Amino acid sequence: MSTSVYDARGGMRNVWIITASMTVLAICYTMIIPFLPIYLLELGVPKDDVALWSGLVFGITFLIAGIMAPIWGKIADNKGKKRMVFCALVLPLLSVMFSSAW
């Protein structure tokens, strides 16, 4: 088997894996939408302001992602993509571990 055929097939396999992963991520992320107002009420947000805060909390995620994507891309180009993937996996894990300890 020639290397070009192997590389093309392996590349498409990676695309399908990433597509499936992002689809599952999007489904999981949108599952929070129905429960976000209830959670905000439990945090003490006044009932009149829950709709505003729900929109802000949900929308700020995409705003920050849009701002940070080129920055993280530039860092990945300079430092290496494997290192950035490692950081993207380990740092949120550490954040969850230390936040649950409090």
C-alpha positions in Angstrom: 0.0 0.0 0.0 1.4 3.4 -0.9 1.9 6.0 1.8 -0.3 8.6 0.0 -3.4 6.2 0.1 -2.7 5.4 3.8 -2.3 9.1 4.7 -5.5 10.1 2.9 -7.5 7.3 4.6 -6.0 8.0 8.0 -6.8 11.7 7.5 -10.5 11.0 6.7 -10.7 8.7 9.7 -9.5 11.5 11.9 -12.0 13.9 10.4 -14.8 11.5 11.2 -13.6 11.0 14.7 -13.4 14.7 15.3 -16.8 15.3 13.7 -18.4 12.6 16.0 -16.7 14.0 19.1 -17.8 17.6 18.3 -21.3 16.4 17.7 -21.5 14.7 21.1 -19.9 17.8 22.7 -22.5 20.0 21.1 -25.4 17.7 22.2 -24.0 17.6 25.8 -23.5 21.4 25.9 -27.0 22.2 24.8 -28.5 19.8 27.4 -27.7 22.5 30.0 -30.0 25.1 28.4 -33.3 23.9 30.1 -31.7 23.7 33.5 -29.7 26.9 33.4 -32.5 29.2 34.6 -33.2 26.8 37.5 -29.6 26.8 38.5 -29.4 30.6 38.3 -32.4 30.8 40.6 -30.6 28.6 43.1 -27.6 30.9 42.9 -29.7 33.8 44.0 -30.5 35.6 40.7 -33.8 37.5 41.0 -36.6 35.9 39.1 -37.0 39.0 36.8 -33.4 38.8 35.7 -33.1 35.1 35.1 -33.7 35.4 31.3 -31.1 38.1 31.0 -28.5 36.1 33.0 -29.3 32.9 31.2 -28.6 34.6 27.8 -25.4 36.2 29.1 -24.0 33.0 30.7 -24.8 30.9 27.6 -23.7 33.6 25.1 -20.4 34.6 26.7 -19.0 31.1 26.1 -19.2 31.5 22.3 -17.8 35.1 22.5 -14.8 34.0 24.6 -14.3 31.0 22.3 -14.3 33.3 19.2 -11.8 35.6 20.9 -9.5 32.9 22.2 -9.4 30.6 19.1 -6.8 32.6 17.2 -4.7 33.1 20.3 -4.7 29.3 21.2 -4.0 28.6 17.5 -1.0 30.9 17.5 0.3 29.3 20.8 -0.2 25.8 19.3 1.8 26.8 16.2 4.6 28.0 18.4 4.6 25.4 21.2 3.3 22.4 19.3 -0.1 20.9 18.9 0.5 17.8 21.1 1.5 20.0 24.0 -1.7 22.1 23.6 -3.9 19.0 23.5 -2.3 17.9 26.7 -2.9 21.2 28.3 -6.5 21.2 27.0 -7.1 17.9 28.7 -5.1 18.3 31.9 -5.8 21.9 33.0 -9.7 21.4 33.0 -9.1 18.2 35.0 -7.0 20.0 37.6 -9.6 22.8 37.7 -12.4 20.4 38.5 -10.3 18.5 41.0 -9.3 21.7 42.9 -12.8 23.3 42.7 -14.5 20.3 44.1 -12.0 20.2 47.0 -13.2 23.6 48.2 
